[in-house]
Amino acid sequence: MKLTIHPGKQPLVIFVFAYFAILALSYIPEGYMVGSYSFKKIDLFMDVHPDETIQPTSSNLRLNSFNEAGMVHFGLIDNLFVNLFNPAELFFSPVTAAPAASPKIENAAALKKFFDALKQSGSKKIRIAHYGDSAIEGDNISGDFRKNLQSKFGGNGVGIVGITAQDKQFRTTTDMDWSQDWKTASLITSNPEKLTLGINGFIYQPVANSWVRLAASGRSSNVKYFTAARILYTSDKNVSIKYMFDDKNETTVELKAARGVAEFVLAAKAKVKSVKITVVNPSKCYLYGVSLEEANGVYVDNFPLRGNSGAGLRDLDMNTLKEFDKLLSYKLIVLNFGLNMTGQENKDFGWYGSAMERVLTQYKEAFPQASFLVVSVQDKSIKKGSQFVTDPSVLKLIEMQKQIAAKSGVAFFNLFEAMGGMNAMSDWVEQGLAEKDYTHMKLTGSKKMADLLTEALLGAQQ
């Protein structure tokens, strides 16, 4: 017998079939494995369940209980008591974040080396390395952090820029272009030849006549021009390169052979907006990046590692880091990771704590004149009922990051609290500061984060 479905009823049949298929999937236990795929909980009625996770206030704190993930949890009975004198708010009061706290840095005394160096910004270049995950890609946070410090302490230019970059399309401070024949190895892509990566976690290998062009975007007052381009490289032989400032007067120079990390400074006779560098005969020459600079002051190098937890930094070569420090003399290292560690499946961050403590141990040896600042993960939301609330793993991760900083004797900045604490991300999204993935910032949100970081850092200065 052949089953015939009237064409007009096909959408209904498809809907009913899909509904019952998803309903059946919802009964599969969370964590059940099929091959390498692990099932997560499916709840068709999430948006109509009573909201159970809300922001604690001074009036209801005594009713709080904590679930095993560390989230504040209320049952329906608790809600009735909390809202006894205002029943209209029982189901209609939205989750809101607490007012943003005045940002402060814990163990600020650990920043003494940086603050002492900052007093000499009028006569020296004071360099900061800002490491992070996708939160700082595109020079986000770093760019405004740099602008804030340069406006107060001097300096002009973006600092170190890679030769190729995943964030080219949305990088706000530098316009980049390059020939497509560069080979790039890094912590976040691949390094099949086991090349010695640079301080930014990258290394770039040219072929004959590979080129790169870097230009100040002019989108901010401190990145409209530069007067010097410092090429950071290593090479087994002398290498000829050609360069042009502002696409004029091409000049040929020679990079001297260097077993370790070396630099060659291209000095402009006046303020320029761009530099184009062509490697004529590369041999075994590798570039680590180019630093665009001008006068004395503060320089913040933006080192984003997309998808990385920060633990990958332990794989960078210690001697190479020391060679970079001899050339650049870093005074502050900021570690701004965490987004890639969050998620409900993450219940134990012990291994992460051990890994990051090892990173800090290595970096403190490689950069003996630098202070260190661990910046906590920002708020990140998950959907709970009809509302977006702080991911429980964020709270656990912040506690681990505090422990990492304390055990390593370095400063700690709780960005989560500075944003507003529990459920702050929901407010940031509503204010147009963050994307609707409730994880990443818009440019305005990145600027606000940079302002919070700057306020906390300068507020800790004695």
C-alpha positions as CSV (number, residue, x, y, z in Angstrom):
1,M,0.0,0.0,0.0
2,K,1.5,3.3,-1.0
3,L,1.2,6.2,1.4
4,T,0.2,9.5,-0.4
5,I,0.6,12.8,1.4
6,H,-1.4,15.7,0.0
7,P,1.0,18.5,-1.0
8,G,-0.9,21.0,1.2
9,K,-0.2,18.8,4.3
10,Q,3.5,18.3,3.7
11,P,4.7,21.2,5.9
12,L,2.5,20.0,8.8
13,V,3.9,16.4,8.4
14,I,7.5,17.7,8.3
15,F,6.8,19.8,11.4
16,V,5.3,16.9,13.3
17,F,8.1,14.6,12.3
18,A,10.8,17.1,13.3
19,Y,9.1,17.8,16.6
20,F,8.9,14.2,17.7
21,A,12.4,13.5,16.4
22,I,13.8,16.3,18.7
23,L,11.5,15.2,21.5
24,A,13.0,11.7,21.2
25,L,16.5,13.2,21.3
26,S,15.7,15.1,24.5
27,Y,15.4,11.7,26.3
28,I,19.0,10.7,25.5
29,P,21.1,11.2,28.7
30,E,23.5,14.1,28.7
31,G,27.0,12.9,28.1
32,Y,25.9,9.8,26.1
33,M,28.6,9.1,23.5
34,V,28.1,8.2,19.8
35,G,31.6,7.9,18.4
36,S,33.4,11.1,19.3
37,Y,30.1,13.0,19.7
38,S,28.8,13.7,23.2
39,F,25.1,14.6,23.6
40,K,24.1,17.7,25.5
41,K,20.8,18.3,27.3
42,I,17.9,19.3,24.9
43,D,15.0,21.1,26.5
44,L,12.1,22.0,24.2
45,F,10.3,24.0,27.0
46,M,13.3,26.0,28.2
47,D,11.7,29.4,27.5
48,V,8.5,28.6,29.4
49,H,10.1,27.0,32.5
50,P,10.2,29.3,35.6
51,D,13.5,31.2,35.7
52,E,15.6,29.7,38.5
53,T,18.8,31.6,38.3
54,I,18.6,35.2,39.4
55,Q,21.0,37.9,40.6
56,P,21.3,37.9,44.4
57,T,20.5,41.1,46.3
58,S,21.0,42.2,49.9
59,S,17.3,41.4,50.5
60,N,17.4,37.8,49.3
61,L,20.9,36.7,50.0
62,R,19.9,34.7,53.1
63,L,17.7,32.5,50.8
64,N,20.5,31.7,48.5
65,S,21.8,28.1,47.9
66,F,24.6,27.2,45.6
67,N,24.4,24.3,43.1
68,E,27.4,22.2,42.4
69,A,28.5,24.5,39.5
70,G,28.7,27.5,41.9
71,M,25.7,29.4,40.6
72,V,23.3,31.1,42.9
73,H,20.1,29.0,42.8
74,F,16.5,29.6,43.9
75,G,13.5,27.4,44.0
76,L,9.9,28.6,43.5
77,I,9.3,28.7,47.3
78,D,12.3,31.0,47.8
79,N,11.0,33.2,45.1
80,L,7.6,33.5,46.8
81,F,9.3,34.6,50.0
82,V,11.6,37.1,48.2
83,N,8.7,38.6,46.4
84,L,6.0,38.3,49.1
85,F,5.4,42.1,49.2
86,N,5.7,42.6,45.5
87,P,4.2,39.6,43.7
88,A,4.1,41.3,40.4
89,E,7.9,41.0,40.2
90,L,7.8,37.2,40.7
91,F,7.6,36.4,37.0
92,F,8.2,39.7,35.3
93,S,11.3,41.2,37.0
94,P,14.3,40.8,34.6
95,V,17.7,39.6,35.5
96,T,20.0,42.6,35.9
97,A,23.6,43.1,36.7
98,A,24.9,44.8,39.8
99,P,26.4,48.3,39.3
100,A,30.0,48.1,38.0
101,A,32.4,48.1,40.9
102,S,35.3,50.6,41.0
103,P,38.0,48.6,39.3
104,K,40.9,47.7,41.6
105,I,44.0,45.5,41.2
106,E,44.8,42.9,43.8
107,N,48.5,42.7,45.0
108,A,49.3,46.0,43.3
109,A,52.7,45.9,45.0
110,A,53.8,43.3,42.4
111,L,53.6,46.1,39.7
112,K,56.4,48.1,41.3
113,K,58.9,47.4,38.5
114,F,56.4,48.7,35.9
115,F,55.5,51.8,37.9
116,D,59.2,52.6,38.5
117,A,59.8,52.3,34.8
118,L,56.8,54.4,33.9
119,K,58.4,57.4,35.7
120,Q,61.1,57.3,32.9
121,S,58.6,57.4,30.0
122,G,59.8,60.8,28.9
123,S,63.3,59.5,28.2
124,K,62.7,55.8,27.3
125,K,60.4,53.5,25.6
126,I,58.3,51.6,28.1
127,R,57.0,48.4,26.6
128,I,54.0,46.3,27.5
129,A,53.1,42.9,26.0
130,H,49.3,42.3,26.0
131,Y,48.6,38.6,25.5
132,G,45.0,37.3,25.1
133,D,42.6,35.2,23.2
134,S,39.9,36.3,20.6
135,A,38.8,39.1,23.0
136,I,41.9,41.1,22.0
137,E,41.9,40.2,18.3
138,G,41.9,43.2,15.9
139,D,43.9,45.1,18.5
140,N,40.6,45.3,20.5
141,I,41.2,46.4,24.1
142,S,44.9,46.7,23.4
143,G,44.4,49.5,21.0
144,D,42.4,51.7,23.4
145,F,44.6,50.6,26.4
146,R,47.6,51.9,24.3
147,K,45.8,55.1,23.4
148,N,45.0,55.8,27.0
149,L,48.5,55.3,28.2
150,Q,50.2,57.1,25.3
151,S,47.9,60.1,25.8
152,K,49.3,60.4,29.4
153,F,52.9,59.1,29.1
154,G,53.8,59.8,25.4
155,G,54.6,57.5,22.6
156,N,53.1,57.1,19.1
157,G,52.6,54.0,17.0
158,V,51.0,50.6,17.2
159,G,54.1,48.6,18.2
160,I,54.7,45.1,17.0
161,V,52.5,43.9,14.1
162,G,52.8,40.4,12.4
163,I,53.5,39.9,8.8
164,T,50.3,38.0,8.2
165,A,47.2,38.0,10.5
166,Q,43.9,36.2,10.9
167,D,42.3,39.5,12.1
168,K,43.3,41.5,9.0
169,Q,39.7,42.4,8.1
170,F,38.7,43.8,11.4
171,R,42.0,45.2,12.8
172,T,41.3,48.8,13.7
173,T,44.7,50.3,14.1
174,T,46.8,48.9,11.2
175,D,45.9,48.3,7.6
176,M,47.8,45.2,6.4
177,D,48.5,43.6,3.0
178,W,51.0,40.9,2.0
179,S,52.0,38.6,-0.8
180,Q,50.4,35.2,-0.6
181,D,53.6,33.3,-0.6
182,W,54.6,33.7,3.0
183,K,54.6,30.6,5.1
184,T,53.2,31.2,8.6
185,A,53.8,28.9,11.6
186,S,52.3,29.6,15.0
187,L,50.9,28.3,18.3
188,I,47.4,28.5,17.0
189,T,47.8,27.0,13.5
190,S,50.6,24.6,12.9
191,N,54.3,24.3,13.0
192,P,55.3,21.2,11.1
193,E,58.9,22.2,10.8
194,K,59.2,22.9,14.5
195,L,60.5,26.4,13.9
196,T,61.4,28.6,16.8
197,L,58.4,30.9,17.3
198,G,58.7,34.5,18.3
199,I,57.4,36.4,21.3
200,N,54.0,36.7,19.6
201,G,53.7,33.0,19.1
202,F,54.3,33.3,15.3
203,I,57.1,33.1,12.7
204,Y,57.0,34.1,9.0
205,Q,59.1,32.5,6.3
206,P,59.4,34.4,2.9
207,V,60.4,33.2,-0.5
208,A,62.1,35.4,-3.1
209,N,60.4,38.8,-3.3
210,S,57.8,38.1,-0.6
211,W,56.4,41.5,0.6
212,V,54.3,43.0,3.3
213,R,52.8,46.5,3.5
214,L,51.8,47.9,6.9
215,A,50.0,51.3,7.2
216,A,48.8,53.3,10.2
217,S,45.0,53.3,9.9
218,G,44.6,56.9,11.2
219,R,41.4,55.8,13.0
220,S,42.9,57.0,16.3
221,S,45.1,60.0,17.1
222,N,48.0,57.9,18.3
223,V,48.1,55.7,15.1
224,K,48.1,58.2,12.4
225,Y,51.9,58.0,11.6
226,F,55.2,56.6,12.7
227,T,58.9,57.4,12.1
228,A,60.6,54.0,12.4
229,A,59.9,50.4,11.5
230,R,61.9,47.9,13.5
231,I,62.2,44.6,11.6
232,L,62.5,41.6,14.0
233,Y,64.2,38.6,12.3
234,T,66.6,35.8,12.4
235,S,68.8,34.6,9.4
236,D,71.6,32.2,8.7
237,K,73.1,34.6,6.0
238,N,73.0,38.2,5.0
239,V,69.7,39.1,3.3
240,S,68.9,41.9,0.9
241,I,65.6,43.7,1.4
242,K,63.9,46.6,-0.3
243,Y,61.7,49.1,1.5
244,M,59.5,52.1,0.8
245,F,57.9,54.6,3.1
246,D,54.6,55.9,1.8
247,D,55.2,54.0,-1.5
248,K,58.0,56.3,-2.6
249,N,61.8,56.0,-3.1
250,E,62.4,52.3,-2.9
251,T,65.7,51.6,-1.1
252,T,67.8,48.4,-0.8
253,V,69.5,47.4,2.4
254,E,71.1,44.3,3.9
255,L,70.0,42.4,7.0
256,K,73.1,40.9,8.7
257,A,73.2,37.2,9.5
258,A,72.0,36.5,13.0
259,R,71.6,33.2,14.8
260,G,69.3,34.5,17.4
261,V,66.7,37.3,17.4
262,A,68.0,40.5,15.7
263,E,66.5,43.8,14.5
264,F,67.1,46.2,11.7
265,V,65.6,49.7,12.1
266,L,64.2,51.5,9.1
267,A,64.3,55.2,10.0
268,A,62.1,57.6,8.1
269,K,63.2,61.2,7.7
270,A,59.7,62.5,8.6
271,K,56.4,61.2,9.8
272,V,55.1,58.5,7.5
273,K,51.9,56.5,7.2
274,S,53.1,53.2,5.6
275,V,56.0,51.0,5.0
276,K,56.4,48.2,2.4
277,I,59.1,45.6,2.9
278,T,60.3,43.1,0.2
279,V,62.6,40.3,1.0
280,V,64.8,39.8,-2.1
281,N,66.9,36.7,-1.4
282,P,65.6,35.1,1.8
283,S,67.9,32.0,2.1
284,K,66.9,30.8,5.6
285,C,65.6,34.1,6.8
286,Y,62.5,34.3,9.1
287,L,60.7,37.4,10.3
288,Y,58.9,37.7,13.6
289,G,57.1,41.0,12.9
290,V,57.7,44.7,12.5
291,S,57.3,47.4,15.2
292,L,55.9,50.7,14.1
293,E,57.1,53.4,16.5
294,E,58.0,57.1,17.0
295,A,59.2,58.8,20.1
296,N,59.8,57.8,23.7
297,G,56.7,56.8,25.8
298,V,54.6,53.7,26.2
299,Y,54.1,51.0,23.6
300,V,51.5,48.2,24.0
301,D,52.2,45.1,21.8
302,N,49.0,43.3,20.9
303,F,49.5,39.5,20.9
304,P,46.2,37.7,20.2
305,L,46.1,33.9,20.2
306,R,42.7,32.9,18.9
307,G,41.3,29.8,20.6
308,N,44.2,29.5,23.1
309,S,43.8,29.2,26.8
310,G,47.2,30.9,27.4
311,A,48.8,27.5,28.4
312,G,50.3,27.3,25.0
313,L,52.8,30.1,25.9
314,R,54.8,27.5,27.9
315,D,55.8,26.0,24.6
316,L,57.7,29.2,23.5
317,D,61.5,28.9,23.6
318,M,63.0,30.4,26.8
319,N,66.2,31.6,25.1
320,T,64.3,33.3,22.3
321,L,62.1,35.1,24.8
322,K,65.2,36.4,26.6
323,E,66.6,37.6,23.2
324,F,63.4,39.6,22.6
325,D,63.7,41.1,26.0
326,K,67.3,42.3,25.3
327,L,66.0,44.2,22.3
328,L,62.7,45.4,23.6
329,S,63.1,45.5,27.5
330,Y,59.5,44.7,28.5
331,K,58.2,46.3,31.7
332,L,54.7,44.8,32.0
333,I,53.3,41.5,30.7
334,V,49.5,41.3,30.7
335,L,47.8,37.8,30.5
336,N,44.2,38.3,29.4
337,F,42.9,34.8,28.8
338,G,39.9,32.6,29.8
339,L,37.1,32.7,27.2
340,N,38.2,29.4,25.7
341,M,38.2,27.7,29.1
342,T,34.6,28.5,29.9
343,G,31.7,26.1,29.2
344,Q,29.5,23.9,31.4
345,E,31.6,20.8,30.6
346,N,34.6,22.4,32.4
347,K,34.3,21.4,36.1
348,D,37.9,21.1,37.1
349,F,40.5,23.8,36.2
350,G,43.3,22.2,38.2
351,W,45.4,21.3,35.2
352,Y,44.9,24.8,33.9
353,G,46.2,26.3,37.1
354,S,49.3,24.2,36.9
355,A,49.9,25.1,33.3
356,M,49.6,28.9,33.8
357,E,51.7,28.8,36.9
358,R,54.4,27.2,34.7
359,V,53.9,29.9,32.1
360,L,54.4,32.6,34.7
361,T,57.5,30.9,36.1
362,Q,59.1,30.8,32.7
363,Y,58.1,34.3,31.7
364,K,59.4,35.8,35.0
365,E,62.8,34.2,34.3
366,A,62.7,35.4,30.6
367,F,61.6,39.0,31.5
368,P,63.3,39.7,34.9
369,Q,62.6,43.5,34.7
370,A,58.9,43.1,34.0
371,S,55.9,43.1,36.3
372,F,53.0,40.7,35.5
373,L,49.3,41.2,35.6
374,V,46.7,38.4,35.2
375,V,43.4,39.7,33.9
376,S,40.4,37.5,34.7
377,V,38.0,36.2,32.2
378,Q,35.1,38.6,31.4
379,D,31.5,37.7,32.0
380,K,29.9,35.3,29.5
381,S,26.3,34.3,29.5
382,I,24.3,31.1,28.9
383,K,20.6,30.9,28.5
384,K,18.6,29.8,31.6
385,G,14.9,29.7,31.0
386,S,14.1,32.9,29.2
387,Q,17.0,34.8,30.5
388,F,20.8,35.1,29.9
389,V,22.8,34.6,33.0
390,T,26.5,34.1,33.9
391,D,28.0,30.8,32.8
392,P,28.7,28.9,36.0
393,S,32.2,28.0,34.8
394,V,33.2,31.6,34.7
395,L,33.0,31.8,38.5
396,K,35.1,28.7,38.9
397,L,37.7,29.9,36.4
398,I,38.0,33.3,38.1
399,E,38.8,31.6,41.4
400,M,41.4,29.6,39.7
401,Q,42.9,32.7,38.0
402,K,43.1,34.4,41.4
403,Q,44.9,31.3,42.8
404,I,47.3,31.4,39.8
405,A,48.2,35.0,40.4
406,A,48.5,34.6,44.2
407,K,50.8,31.5,43.9
408,S,52.9,33.2,41.3
409,G,53.2,36.5,43.3
410,V,51.8,38.7,40.5
411,A,49.0,41.2,40.3
412,F,45.4,40.3,39.5
413,F,42.6,42.3,38.0
414,N,39.0,41.0,38.2
415,L,37.5,42.2,34.9
416,F,34.3,40.2,35.7
417,E,33.6,42.4,38.8
418,A,34.7,45.6,37.0
419,M,32.1,44.8,34.3
420,G,29.3,44.6,36.9
421,G,29.6,41.1,38.3
422,M,26.9,38.5,38.0
423,N,24.9,38.7,34.7
424,A,26.7,41.8,33.6
425,M,27.0,40.6,30.0
426,S,23.2,40.8,29.6
427,D,23.3,44.5,30.4
428,W,26.3,45.0,28.1
429,V,24.4,43.4,25.2
430,E,21.3,45.5,25.9
431,Q,23.5,48.7,25.9
432,G,25.0,47.8,22.6
433,L,28.5,47.1,24.0
434,A,28.6,43.3,23.4
435,E,27.6,41.0,20.6
436,K,24.4,38.9,20.9
437,D,26.5,35.7,21.3
438,Y,26.8,37.0,24.9
439,T,30.5,36.4,24.7
440,H,32.4,38.9,22.5
441,M,32.6,42.6,22.7
442,K,31.7,45.2,20.1
443,L,34.3,48.0,19.6
444,T,32.5,50.2,22.1
445,G,32.6,47.4,24.7
446,S,36.3,46.8,24.0
447,K,36.9,50.5,24.6
448,K,35.0,50.3,27.9
449,M,37.1,47.3,29.0
450,A,40.3,49.1,28.1
451,D,39.1,52.1,30.2
452,L,38.4,49.8,33.1
453,L,41.9,48.3,32.8
454,T,43.6,51.7,32.5
455,E,41.7,53.1,35.5
456,A,42.6,50.1,37.6
457,L,46.2,50.1,36.6
458,L,46.8,53.8,37.1
459,G,44.7,53.7,40.3
460,A,47.2,51.2,41.7
461,Q,50.2,53.4,41.1
462,Q,51.7,54.6,44.3
